[in-house]
Amino acid sequence: MSLLSFTSPEFISLNLIDNHLLERFDRVGIKNLTDLSVYSPLELSLKFRLSIIDAEIILEKLLSILIVQPKNVYDMLTESSPYIPTKLPTLNRYLNGGLRRGSLIELCGSWGSGKTQFCLQLTAQCCLMGLRTIYIDTEHTFSSIRLLNMIGGFDSKQEHLLELVRTETIFDSDLLMKTLTAIENEFEEEMKNNKKDLCPALLIIDSIAAPLRMSTMGYSRENILLLFTDCAKRLALRYNLLVLVTNQVTTKRRSTVLTEKHNDNSSSTTNKKLANDFYTSVALGKAWSYSVNVRLAISYQGDTRRQLIVGKSIESPAYTVEFRILTNGLEEIEENININTQRKTFRKQSVPRLIQADEMHLIGKQLRP
């Protein structure tokens, strides 16, 4: 039932929703309940200009007919893990095994913070697991030599693993959407031909901010971002794909703050001046932040030292993980251990200045080491 097309006679006969709206779903690629389940009421209302109440009613009607099929316990034990582990053991533990397939994950940070290094390391992990990867490079920073170093060096036994990685170079948002549409069509053909093994487990877009900078300001850019979000979440859920998107940070002006300076010569006169309050936040706005399932942020703390923040995740509170970037990849920095007492001594963690807590949606959460 979850893969039954909205335009099929069987679904239309259920008479759950207006046929005109179902046709609109089909035109934008929402063809069944699986595609629709990635949308929240807010996203559905913005996309189709519906009220929040109407969107909630529509989702409740359509998703209510989904029947969860029972699973055999043995099948649950033998099926492949839904997580792709990273090179950071603490992060894997916080996220119950790694980055979950079937989700849209954002990795944000400033230029040079290590976002591409993290993406290459995750690609290397997939290669060593025998999983395929599609790497869409929009910043022209992909390096096959660097990837091979992370896999295990220039060894003839390891070089064949690079065949599991497919790269695409993108220059603007139009080419990005055409590439994603072509990838989706390829997946559809492979599913029809029962070639699920050829479908990749990881799709990386490094980064989403670069092609959007080439698009027109205003509504056109917002529309492209909405189309991209729809396509990325549909690919993730329909084909059990981990979609990892990197994003930049930007400087914004919070408000205009009045400060007073007292004049010693005249106590009755006060000089006022305007001071601008600027802060650093994640690019693409709040609507985009609501669309991602997990948000990770990298803070620059030195030449090789970095801090990773789990900023948004249902599975984990706002933990931080410190790591360094080495020649052979990422390496987690372990806590200091007192040999005499055998107790771990933790340093008090604070929110890095790179990304403010309110912009990372960490309000009400306490960062834990």
C-alpha positions in Angstrom: 0.0 0.0 0.0 2.9 2.4 0.8 4.2 2.1 -2.8 0.7 2.4 -4.4 0.6 5.3 -6.9 -1.8 8.1 -6.0 -3.0 8.2 -9.6 -3.8 4.5 -9.7 -7.5 3.5 -9.8 -7.1 1.5 -6.6 -6.0 4.5 -4.6 -8.5 6.9 -6.2 -11.3 4.5 -5.3 -10.5 5.1 -1.6 -11.7 8.6 -2.0 -9.5 10.0 0.8 -8.5 13.3 -0.8 -9.3 15.6 -3.7 -8.1 14.1 -7.0 -6.8 17.5 -8.2 -4.4 17.7 -5.2 -3.2 14.1 -5.9 -2.4 15.2 -9.5 -0.4 18.1 -8.1 1.5 15.6 -5.9 2.3 13.5 -8.9 3.6 16.4 -11.0 6.2 17.3 -8.4 7.4 13.7 -7.9 5.3 12.7 -4.8 3.9 9.5 -6.3 3.1 7.4 -3.2 2.8 7.4 0.6 6.5 6.7 1.0 7.3 9.9 -0.9 4.7 11.9 1.1 5.9 10.7 4.5 9.1 12.8 4.3 7.0 16.0 4.5 6.0 17.8 7.7 2.7 19.8 7.8 4.7 23.0 7.5 6.6 21.9 4.4 3.4 20.6 2.8 1.6 23.9 3.5 4.4 26.0 2.0 4.9 23.9 -1.1 1.2 23.7 -2.0 -0.1 26.9 -0.4 -2.3 25.1 2.1 -3.1 26.1 5.7 -1.3 24.2 8.4 -4.6 22.7 9.6 -5.5 21.4 6.1 -2.0 20.0 5.7 -2.2 18.1 9.0 -5.6 16.7 8.0 -4.3 15.5 4.6 -1.3 13.8 6.2 -3.4 12.2 8.9 -5.8 10.8 6.2 -3.2 9.5 3.9 -0.7 8.1 6.4 -3.4 6.5 8.5 -3.8 3.7 5.9 -0.1 2.7 6.2 0.1 -0.7 7.8 3.3 -1.5 9.6 4.3 -5.1 8.6 5.4 -7.3 11.4 9.1 -8.5 11.3 10.6 -11.8 12.2 13.2 -11.3 15.0 15.7 -13.4 13.2 15.3 -11.2 10.1 15.9 -8.2 12.3 19.2 -9.6 13.5 20.5 -10.6 10.1 19.5 -7.5 8.1 22.2 -5.0 7.4 22.8 -2.1 9.7 20.9 1.1 8.9 23.9 3.1 10.1 27.2 4.1 8.4 29.9 4.4 11.1 32.3 7.4 11.1 35.9 7.5 12.1 34.9 9.1 15.5 33.8 6.3 18.0 32.3 8.8 20.4 30.1 10.2 17.6 29.0 6.7 16.6 28.0 6.0 20.2 26.0 9.2 20.5 24.1 8.5 17.3 23.5 4.8 18.1 25.9 3.5 15.6 26.8 6.3 13.2 25.0 8.3 10.5 21.6 6.8 9.7 20.7 5.8 6.2 17.4 7.2 4.9 18.0 10.6 6.4 19.1 14.1 5.3 22.1 15.2 7.3 23.7 18.7 7.2 27.4 19.4 8.1 28.1 23.1 8.5 31.2 25.1 9.2 33.3 27.9 8.0 35.8 27.7 5.1 38.7 25.4 6.0 37.1 23.9 9.1 37.3 20.4 7.7 33.9 19.7 6.1 35.4 18.2 2.9 37.8 16.1 5.0 34.8 14.7 7.0 33.1 13.9 3.7 36.1 12.1 2.2 36.6 10.1 5.4 33.0 9.0 5.3 33.4 8.0 1.7 36.5 6.0 2.6 34.5 4.2 5.3 31.9 3.2 2.7 34.6 2.0 0.4 36.1 -0.2 3.1 32.5 -1.6 3.7 32.0 -2.3 0.0 29.3 0.3 -0.3 28.9 2.7 -3.3 29.0 6.4 -3.0 28.0 9.3 -5.3 30.1 12.5 -4.5 28.7 15.7 -6.0 31.5 18.3 -5.9 30.4 21.9 -6.1 33.4 23.6 -4.5 36.0 21.7 -6.7 37.8 20.4 -3.6 37.4 16.6 -4.2 40.8 14.8 -4.2 41.1 11.1 -5.2 44.7 11.0 -3.8 43.4 12.3 -0.4 40.7 9.7 -0.5 43.1 6.9 -1.3 45.3 8.0 1.7 42.3 7.7 3.9 41.4 4.3 2.6 44.8 2.9 3.3 47.5 4.3 1.1 48.8 3.6 -2.4 48.3 -0.1 -2.4 47.2 -2.1 -5.4 44.9 -4.0 -3.1 43.1 -0.8 -2.2 43.0 1.1 -5.4 40.1 -0.9 -6.8 37.9 0.4 -4.0 37.9 3.8 -5.8 35.7 2.2 -8.4 32.9 2.3 -5.8 33.0 6.1 -5.9 31.3 8.1 -8.6 32.0 11.8 -8.8 30.0 14.6 -10.4 31.2 18.2 -10.8 28.5 20.9 -10.5 28.7 24.6 -11.4 25.2 25.9 -10.7 21.8 25.0 -9.2 20.2 24.1 -12.6 22.9 21.5 -13.3 22.6 20.2 -9.7 18.8 19.6 -10.1 19.3 17.9 -13.5 22.0 15.7 -12.0 19.8 14.7 -9.1 16.9 14.0 -11.4 19.1 11.8 -13.6 20.3 9.9 -10.5 16.8 9.3 -9.4 15.9 7.9 -12.8 18.9 5.6 -12.7 17.8 4.3 -9.2 14.3 3.7 -10.5 15.6 1.6 -13.4 17.9 -0.4 -11.1 15.0 -1.1 -8.8 12.8 -2.2 -11.6 15.5 -4.6 -12.9 16.1 -6.0 -9.3 19.6 -4.5 -9.1 19.4 -3.0 -5.6 23.0 -3.9 -5.0 24.1 -1.3 -7.5 22.3 1.5 -5.7 24.7 3.5 -3.5 24.4 3.9 0.2 25.8 7.4 0.4 25.1 10.6 -1.5 27.3 13.7 -0.7 26.7 17.2 -1.9 29.7 19.3 -1.0 28.4 22.0 -0.8 24.8 23.2 -1.3 25.6 26.8 -0.7 28.0 27.1 -3.7 25.5 26.4 -6.5 22.8 28.6 -4.9 25.2 31.5 -4.9 25.0 31.3 -8.7 21.2 31.5 -8.8 19.0 34.5 -8.8 18.3 36.2 -5.5 14.8 36.1 -3.9 12.0 33.7 -4.8 14.0 31.8 -7.4 16.6 30.8 -4.9 14.1 29.8 -2.3 12.2 27.8 -4.9 15.3 26.0 -6.0 16.2 25.2 -2.3 12.7 23.8 -1.8 13.0 21.6 -4.9 16.4 20.4 -3.8 15.0 19.5 -0.3 12.1 17.6 -1.8 14.4 15.6 -4.1 17.0 14.9 -1.4 14.6 13.6 1.1 12.8 11.5 -1.5 16.0 9.9 -2.5 17.0 9.2 1.1 13.7 7.6 2.1 12.8 5.7 -1.1 16.2 4.2 -1.7 17.5 4.0 1.9 20.2 6.5 1.1 22.3 8.6 3.4 22.3 12.1 2.0 25.1 14.3 3.5 25.0 18.0 2.6 27.7 20.5 3.6 26.8 24.1 4.2 28.6 27.4 4.9 28.2 29.8 7.7 27.4 33.5 7.2 27.6 36.7 9.3 24.3 38.4 10.1 23.3 41.5 12.0 21.2 40.7 15.0 20.0 44.2 16.0 21.1 47.8 16.6 22.2 48.3 20.2 22.2 51.7 21.9 25.2 52.4 24.2 25.6 55.4 26.4 28.8 57.3 27.2 28.9 59.7 30.2 30.4 63.1 29.7 32.5 64.2 32.7 32.1 67.9 31.9 28.4 67.8 31.9 26.5 65.2 33.9 23.2 66.2 32.2 24.4 65.4 28.7 24.8 61.9 27.4 26.4 60.9 24.2 24.7 58.0 22.4 26.2 55.9 19.7 25.1 53.0 17.7 26.9 49.7 18.0 26.2 46.9 15.5 25.7 43.5 17.0 26.9 40.8 14.5 26.8 37.1 14.9 27.7 34.0 12.8 25.0 31.6 11.8 24.3 28.8 9.3 23.5 29.8 5.8 20.2 29.2 3.9 17.9 30.3 6.7 15.6 28.7 9.3 13.3 26.9 6.8 16.2 24.9 5.6 17.3 24.0 9.2 13.8 22.5 9.8 14.2 20.2 6.8 17.3 18.4 7.8 17.1 15.4 10.2 20.5 15.9 11.8 22.7 19.0 11.9 26.4 18.7 12.7 28.8 21.6 12.9 32.6 21.8 12.9 34.4 24.4 14.9 38.0 25.4 13.9 40.3 25.3 17.0 43.8 25.3 15.5 45.9 24.0 12.6 44.7 20.4 13.0 42.4 20.5 16.0 38.6 20.6 15.5 35.4 20.3 17.5 32.3 18.6 16.2 28.9 19.6 17.6 25.8 17.5 17.4 23.4 20.4 17.0 20.2 18.8 16.0 19.4 15.1 16.4 16.5 13.1 17.9 18.8 10.3 18.9 21.4 12.5 20.8 21.5 15.6 22.9 24.0 18.4 22.1 27.2 16.5 22.6 30.6 17.7 21.4 33.5 15.6 20.0 37.0 16.8 19.6 39.2 15.4 16.8 42.2 16.2 14.7 42.9 16.1 10.9 45.9 13.9 10.1 47.5 12.7 6.9 45.7 9.4 7.0 42.3 11.0 8.0 40.4 12.0 11.1 41.4 10.9 14.6 39.4 11.5 17.7 41.1 13.2 20.6 40.7 11.1 23.7 40.1 12.5 27.2 43.0 12.9 29.5 43.3 10.0 32.1 45.0 10.4 35.5 47.2 7.4 35.9 47.1 7.5 39.7 43.3 7.6 40.1 42.4 6.0 36.7 39.7 8.7 36.4 38.9 10.6 33.3 39.3 14.4 33.7 36.9 16.4 31.5 37.4 19.9 30.5 34.3 22.1 30.6 32.9 22.4 27.1 31.4 25.6 25.8 29.6 26.6 22.6 32.3 27.7 20.1 32.1 31.2 18.8 31.9 30.0 15.3 28.2 29.1 15.6 25.9 30.7 18.2 23.8 28.4 20.3 20.5 29.9 19.3 21.3 29.5 15.6 22.2 25.8 16.2 18.9 25.2 18.0 20.7 24.3 21.2 18.5 26.4 23.5 17.5 24.3 26.4 20.2 21.7 25.8 23.4 21.4 27.8 26.6 20.6 25.9 28.2 17.4 27.2 31.8 16.4 26.7 
